[in-house]
């Protein structure tokens, strides 16, 4: 049933609106009135930088260089957006700027001026949408329409249509699984600082260029033509009158200056590798679950010298693809190392794709040879053959059946890992090979500022990028350094090439790649390369046993591999392996118990002691037992989100979707997330 509203009589036939139509009109008018105060605003915009960092040449150069304070460090970010976008608050300082048409027809003084007229004229009826809604709509448009039609239709849509994440998603959905080429931006690293156009091109991002170039290659393949010239590299045009927190936010969170206060504190225990014995490491650090920076532990690894030569890495990895992911991207991508290096050279994303590959040792055995023996010699407490350490107990499952445990990590400057706890209750070590890494630790049971986990740890809500966390929550973190309870204070350090860092289980940690002072090889390009391994030892075995029994939905590193032991069976199979018994599938589908020739009963006594401790409760405060299906607690933690969305939740969804596409195994669609996206 509807009611009618009679409009004011006029010479024309009166028009009757239904209550629904009237309501729609009222909402439209309300939204239109709100345009001035809301459509370009975004509550998640981090605080703007207020100081400059003279040491960060990369940021200073990214805005065109210069001697003025306004063009340096953090302040330079405010004026460095390649398309001219400014934070929405700048709209209150805007002054009338008549268009060419206004000047030509001589009516510029008679028309009412609106400070957000670029948006209103450029969007028309769509101006009632806020910028996030607009980007959501644009994400449904194909590349040809977006690049050849929409971005040339108005100045505002030119800026909106070049939003980097739009083109990233187009590339990943079309070529993410098969891989794609990234062209070298020749000569850009030698561009003069005063060459504003060249600098703007270098810092404009690369996903549109990647899409255009790979579409060109695809078109040539379809037409079997080799004469067509590849498309020119995109050079952005700076547009005045664009006030948008949404457009500016991703630029700010990627191009922020590395403030000295972020890098100066060192509170992680530090020991020279020559002074560290296996008993000392186990008793003072592993058993006490204490982070440790081991200076010089990898200085004699061949990788430290060999991998500085970019040509060596490209030769060893020739023809091999590596997996790169991001918590903000809808899908993972496959890169050759050469293409990934080219991508890093020009990436300006808020959360760039991070090469985090778990199969590099089987793809490129030479890379394993470059560090494995050196690690066993300099860090014997991490050698599988060291029975005194009881190290890497998941190895009893076999290389193919165990959860993922080692990764090659490559990323551009300012990339890294958001706060997380390592998977499956494992310890880890991390060795930077090229470039420095800044680490921030929070003790087990102490949640970092801006991070809101659900009580059972299934989901975590946090800022989507490292830049957003540093800009938004650094002051809170600095206050945490002064906590009266010393045991709750965060720990920080910078790991250099040659160092190895011990990461105990249950500690929240964030990692930021900050490049290096060396100007050779990949260092000159701001790219970081590191190695990491996760492991189970006698010190955390009881928590691992409790974890695989009570947190099956959180077990990662095996769901998308049919040959791996699946989460539901991991606890039983792990125990059998420690007892010297392995379950193998026979030809008739049944299971046959087999003895492990080299591990019969080796860890039986350790397993017995650990089972007792596991039944008594968690040995680490990172995990607590909660009432099952406690939806209210989970809902409260999500409501506390400071900004952004859950990077773990988003990555979990995208990873499982990708796995279900690429694997026919039933386990690929099971709940849970793979740690390798980090």
Buried (B, 14 or more C-beta within 10 A) or exposed (E): EEEEEEEEEEEEEEEEBEEEBBEEEEEEEEBBEEBEEEBBBBEBBBEBBEEBBEBBBBBBBBBBBBEEEEBBBBBBBBEBBBBBBBBBEBBEEBEEEBBEEBEEEEEBEEEEEBBBBBBBBBBEEBBBBBBEEBBEEBBEBEBEEBBEEBBEEBBBBBBBBBBBBBBBBBBBEBBBBEBBBBBEBEEBEEBEBEBBEBBBBBBBBBBBBBBBBBBBBEEBEEEEEEEEEEBEBBEBBBBEBBBBBBBBBBBBBBBBBBBEEBBEBEBBBBBEBEEBEBEEBBEBBBBEBBBBBBBBBBBBBBBBEBBBEBEBBEEBBEEBBBBBBBBBBBBBBBBBBBBBBBBBBBBBBBBBBBBBBBBBBEBBEBBBBBBBEBBBEBBBBBBEEBEEBBBBBBBBBBEEBBBBBBBBBBBBBBBBBBBBBBBBBBBBBBBBBBBBBBBBBBBBBBBBBBBBBBBBBBBBBBBBBBBBBBBBBBEEBBEBEEEEEEEEBBBBBBBBBBBBBBBBBBBBBBBBBBBBEBEEBBBEBBBBBBBBBBBBBBBBBBBBBBBBBBBBBBBBBBBBBEEBBBBEBBBEBBBBBBBBBBBEEEEEEEEEEEEBEEBEEBBEEBBEEBBEBBEEEBBBEBBEEEEEEEEEEBEEBBEEBBBBBBBBBBBBEBBBBBBBEEBEBEBBEBEBBBBBBB
